[in-house]
Amino acid sequence: MEYRQLGQSGLKVPVLSFGTATFGGGDAFFQAWGSSDVAQASRLIDICMEAGVNLFDTADIYSRGMSEEILGKAIAGRRDDVLISTKATFRMADGPNALGSSRYHLLRACEASLRRLNTDHIDIYTMHGFDALSPVEETLKTLETLVQSGKVRYIACSNFSGWHLMKSLAVSQTYGWSRYVAHQAYYSLIGRDYEWELMPLAVDQGIGTIVWSPLGWGRLTGRIRRNQPLPANSRLHVTGDQGPQVSDEFLYTVVDALDDIAKETGKSVPQIALNWLLQRSTVASVIIGARDEEQLKQNLGAAGWNLTTAQIAKLDKASNTTPIYPYWHQRQSIERIPLPIPYEESH
């Protein structure tokens, strides 16, 4: 397994990480993702670690804490061998202060996550979304307190806009506080908005990208094609309306290109879609998920090889869309951003 440096931090992370939203299945939404219990989760983690994947991503809101609890039990006895990433910000209980990135909420949320995970520290603590009501200074000072206490090793953000992230980095620099080393962002062949502003910002500021939903909210599994109905057991029947929307024709065009390359390479559609992401600038790790062992093993097969330049160009063309202003104008004069250098090649 290839490891890459996470942003400007000294932390090395595997290019594939495992998302545990499938653990628990606490409600209809998360049941559609998966409902692995402790025994099943332990087996999936065994497979990951055998393949060199040691970064496991969760969040307090995943099945109302059940994902964290199951992950904590599944890694019992091997905490020192794994990296844990969890998230806070969204609502976990009733009450006006039970959400957001305020000092009040973050301190309580962090302590609750530590208890559920049965650990004394979180390796990567991520703000799940931007809280426009809490001052950025309050959020970052609270995160600095958690870092200084040893309860958090590194901090990250997720789903921020460019100005959210840049303002946060400026505040950290002003006060000498810990800065976000990573941005967990949605990025896929059918969702390339990340490239418009967040990717150039990440290059400029040395932010590592951890990609969530790399298969386009479940649309790039190879099970959705032209003139083919959505499979009855697809989670899109439950979750489709809540994720990023794409037109059918655009999706089919991308899948057609993936199918062509699958025939050339002998790789599966999801393996190709994941590998394309591993060759994009700023990407440090791509979060994969799985409901069962076979799906996990298939997704792990996305690493250890590379698409050719011609294959990448074909996927780029099929998935290209015209960005909104001013990005379409900027694209006319900005050269292609260089690819990241893997850790092994840079040392």
C-alpha positions in Angstrom: 0.0 0.0 0.0 1.3 3.4 -0.9 1.4 6.1 1.8 1.3 9.8 1.3 2.1 12.7 3.6 -1.1 14.4 4.8 -0.8 18.0 3.8 2.1 19.8 5.5 1.9 17.5 8.5 4.4 14.8 9.3 1.6 12.2 9.3 1.7 9.4 6.6 -1.7 8.0 5.5 -2.5 5.2 3.1 -3.9 6.2 -0.3 -7.0 4.1 0.5 -8.7 4.5 3.8 -11.8 2.8 5.1 -15.1 4.6 5.9 -17.2 3.1 8.6 -20.6 4.7 7.8 -21.7 1.1 7.1 -21.2 0.2 10.8 -24.3 0.1 12.9 -27.2 0.9 10.6 -29.0 3.0 13.2 -31.8 4.4 11.0 -33.2 3.9 7.5 -30.7 6.2 6.0 -27.6 4.5 7.4 -29.2 1.0 7.0 -29.2 1.7 3.3 -25.4 2.2 3.5 -24.9 -0.9 5.7 -25.4 -2.4 9.1 -22.2 -4.2 10.1 -22.1 -5.4 13.7 -18.9 -5.8 15.7 -17.9 -9.2 14.3 -18.5 -8.1 10.7 -16.7 -4.9 11.3 -13.7 -6.7 12.9 -13.4 -8.9 9.8 -13.5 -5.9 7.4 -10.8 -4.2 9.5 -8.7 -7.4 9.4 -8.8 -7.3 5.6 -8.0 -3.6 5.5 -5.0 -4.0 7.7 -3.7 -7.1 5.8 -3.7 -4.8 2.7 -1.9 -2.0 4.5 -5.0 0.2 5.1 -4.7 1.5 8.6 -6.8 4.7 8.5 -10.4 4.4 9.5 -12.9 7.2 9.1 -16.1 7.7 11.1 -18.2 10.5 12.6 -20.3 11.1 15.6 -23.5 11.3 13.6 -23.0 8.0 11.8 -25.9 6.0 13.2 -26.0 8.3 16.2 -22.7 7.2 17.6 -23.1 3.5 16.8 -20.4 3.6 14.1 -17.9 5.0 16.6 -18.8 2.4 19.2 -18.5 -0.5 16.8 -15.2 0.8 15.5 -13.9 1.2 19.0 -14.8 -2.4 19.8 -13.5 -3.8 16.5 -10.0 -2.3 17.0 -9.7 -3.3 20.7 -6.1 -4.5 21.4 -4.7 -2.9 18.3 -5.3 0.8 18.8 -1.6 1.6 18.3 -1.7 0.0 14.9 -4.5 2.2 13.4 -5.3 5.8 12.7 -8.8 7.0 13.7 -10.5 10.0 12.0 -13.8 11.2 13.4 -15.9 14.2 12.9 -18.1 16.7 14.8 -20.4 19.7 14.1 -23.8 18.3 13.2 -26.6 17.7 15.6 -26.4 14.8 18.0 -29.1 15.7 20.5 -31.9 18.2 21.1 -31.2 21.7 22.4 -29.8 24.9 20.9 -26.2 24.1 21.8 -26.2 20.4 20.6 -24.6 21.3 17.3 -22.1 23.5 15.6 -18.4 24.3 16.2 -18.7 26.3 19.4 -16.4 25.7 22.3 -19.4 24.3 24.3 -20.3 21.8 21.6 -16.9 20.7 20.5 -15.5 19.9 23.9 -18.6 17.8 24.7 -18.5 16.2 21.3 -14.9 15.3 21.5 -15.2 13.7 25.0 -18.3 11.7 23.8 -16.4 10.4 20.7 -13.4 9.4 22.9 -15.8 7.4 25.1 -17.5 5.7 22.3 -14.2 4.9 20.5 -12.7 3.7 23.8 -9.5 5.6 23.2 -7.6 8.5 24.8 -6.9 10.3 21.6 -8.2 11.0 18.1 -5.6 11.0 15.3 -7.6 13.3 12.9 -10.4 15.4 14.3 -12.5 16.9 11.5 -15.1 19.7 11.5 -17.9 18.0 9.5 -19.1 21.3 8.1 -18.6 25.1 8.5 -20.5 26.7 11.3 -21.2 30.3 10.2 -22.6 31.3 13.7 -19.5 30.4 15.8 -16.5 32.7 15.4 -13.7 31.0 13.5 -11.4 32.1 16.3 -13.5 30.3 18.9 -13.5 27.1 16.9 -9.8 27.0 16.2 -8.8 28.0 19.8 -11.0 25.1 21.1 -9.3 22.8 18.6 -5.9 24.1 19.8 -6.9 23.3 23.3 -7.7 19.7 22.3 -4.4 19.3 20.5 -2.4 20.7 23.5 -4.3 18.4 25.8 -3.2 15.4 23.7 -6.8 14.4 23.0 -6.4 15.3 19.3 -3.3 14.8 17.1 -4.3 16.7 13.9 -7.2 18.8 12.9 -9.1 18.8 9.5 -12.2 20.2 8.0 -14.8 18.9 5.6 -17.3 20.5 3.2 -15.8 23.9 3.5 -15.8 26.5 0.7 -12.6 28.1 -0.4 -13.1 31.2 1.8 -14.1 29.2 4.8 -10.8 27.2 4.6 -8.6 30.2 3.8 -10.0 32.3 6.6 -9.5 29.4 9.0 -5.8 29.0 7.9 -5.2 32.8 8.3 -6.6 32.8 11.8 -4.4 29.8 12.7 -1.4 31.6 11.3 -2.2 34.8 13.1 -2.3 33.2 16.6 0.2 30.4 16.0 -2.5 27.7 16.5 -2.7 24.3 14.9 -3.9 24.6 11.3 -6.1 22.3 9.3 -3.8 19.8 7.6 -6.6 18.1 5.5 -9.9 18.8 3.8 -12.3 15.9 3.5 -14.1 16.7 0.3 -16.6 15.2 -2.1 -14.8 14.5 -5.4 -15.6 12.0 -8.1 -15.6 11.5 -11.9 -19.2 12.8 -11.8 -18.5 15.6 -9.3 -15.4 17.6 -10.2 -16.4 20.9 -8.6 -13.6 20.4 -6.1 -11.1 21.3 -8.9 -12.5 24.8 -9.4 -11.2 26.5 -6.2 -10.5 24.0 -3.5 -7.8 22.1 -5.4 -5.8 25.2 -6.3 -6.2 26.4 -2.7 -4.9 23.0 -1.4 -1.9 23.2 -3.7 -1.1 26.7 -2.6 -1.6 26.1 1.1 -0.3 22.5 1.4 -3.7 20.9 2.4 -4.1 17.2 1.9 -7.4 16.0 0.4 -9.2 13.0 1.9 -12.0 12.2 -0.7 -15.4 11.1 0.4 -18.0 9.4 -1.8 -15.5 8.7 -4.6 -18.0 6.6 -6.5 -20.4 9.5 -7.0 -22.8 8.7 -4.2 -23.0 5.1 -5.4 -23.5 5.8 -9.1 -20.1 4.5 -10.3 -20.4 1.0 -9.0 -20.9 -0.4 -12.5 -24.4 -1.4 -11.8 -26.0 1.7 -13.4 -25.9 1.9 -17.2 -28.0 3.1 -20.2 -31.3 1.3 -20.6 -30.8 -0.6 -17.4 -33.1 0.0 -14.4 -31.7 0.9 -11.0 -31.1 -2.4 -9.1 -33.7 -3.1 -6.5 -31.1 -3.3 -3.7 -29.3 -0.1 -4.6 -29.1 2.4 -1.7 -29.9 5.2 -4.1 -33.6 4.3 -3.7 -33.2 5.6 -0.1 -30.3 8.1 -0.2 -30.3 9.3 -3.8 -32.3 12.5 -3.2 -29.9 13.6 -0.4 -26.7 13.4 -2.4 -25.2 15.4 -5.3 -27.5 15.3 -8.4 -26.3 14.5 -11.9 -28.2 14.1 -15.2 -28.7 10.6 -16.5 -27.0 11.4 -19.8 -23.9 12.8 -18.1 -23.7 9.8 -15.9 -24.1 7.4 -18.8 -21.4 9.2 -20.8 -18.9 8.8 -17.9 -19.9 5.1 -17.4 -19.5 4.4 -21.1 -15.9 5.7 -20.9 -15.3 3.6 -17.7 -16.7 0.5 -19.5 -14.3 1.0 -22.4 -11.3 1.3 -20.1 -12.5 -1.7 -18.1 -12.3 -3.8 -21.3 -8.7 -2.5 -21.9 -7.4 -3.1 -18.4 -9.4 -6.0 -17.0 -10.2 -3.8 -14.0 -13.7 -3.1 -12.7 -15.6 0.2 -13.2 -15.2 1.2 -9.5 -11.5 0.3 -9.5 -11.0 2.6 -12.4 -13.0 5.4 -10.9 -11.0 5.1 -7.7 -7.7 4.9 -9.5 -8.4 8.1 -11.4 -8.8 9.9 -8.1 -5.5 8.5 -6.8 -3.7 10.3 -9.7 -5.3 13.7 -9.0 -3.4 16.6 -7.5 -3.6 17.1 -3.7 -5.3 13.7 -3.0 -3.7 12.1 0.0 -6.3 9.4 0.6 -9.6 8.1 -0.9 -12.2 6.7 1.5 -13.6 3.5 0.4 -16.6 1.7 2.0 -18.0 -1.8 1.8 -21.0 -3.7 3.1 -19.2 -7.1 2.8 -15.8 -8.7 2.3 -16.0 -9.2 -1.4 -16.9 -5.5 -2.0 -14.0 -4.4 0.2 -11.5 -6.7 -1.6 -12.7 -5.3 -5.0 -12.3 -1.7 -3.9 -8.8 -2.4 -2.4 -7.8 -3.5 -5.9 -7.9 0.1 -7.0 -4.4 0.7 -5.6 -1.1 -0.6 -6.8 -1.4 0.3 -10.5 -2.0 3.4 -12.6 -4.2 4.3 -15.5 -2.3 5.4 -18.6 -2.1 9.0 -19.7 -4.4 8.3 -22.6 -7.0 6.6 -20.3 -6.9 9.5 -17.9 -7.4 11.9 -20.7 -10.4 9.9 -21.9 -12.0 10.0 -18.5 -11.2 13.7 -18.1 -13.0 14.4 -21.4 -16.0 12.3 -20.6 -16.5 13.9 -17.2 -15.6 17.5 -18.1 -18.2 20.2 -17.4 -18.2 23.9 -17.8 -17.5 25.5 -14.4 -19.3 28.6 -13.1 -17.8 32.1 -13.3 -15.0 33.0 -12.6 -13.6 29.5 -12.8 -14.3 29.1 -16.5 -12.4 32.3 -17.2 -9.5 31.3 -14.9 -9.2 27.9 -16.5 -8.2 29.5 -19.8 -5.0 30.7 -18.3 -4.1 28.3 -15.5 -1.8 25.3 -16.4 -2.6 21.8 -15.2 -1.7 21.4 -11.5 1.1 18.9 -11.1 0.4 15.5 -9.7 1.3 14.7 -6.0 4.6 13.0 -5.3 4.1 9.7 -3.3 5.9 9.6 0.0 8.2 6.8 -1.2 9.4 8.8 -4.2 10.0 12.0 -2.3 12.3 10.5 0.4 
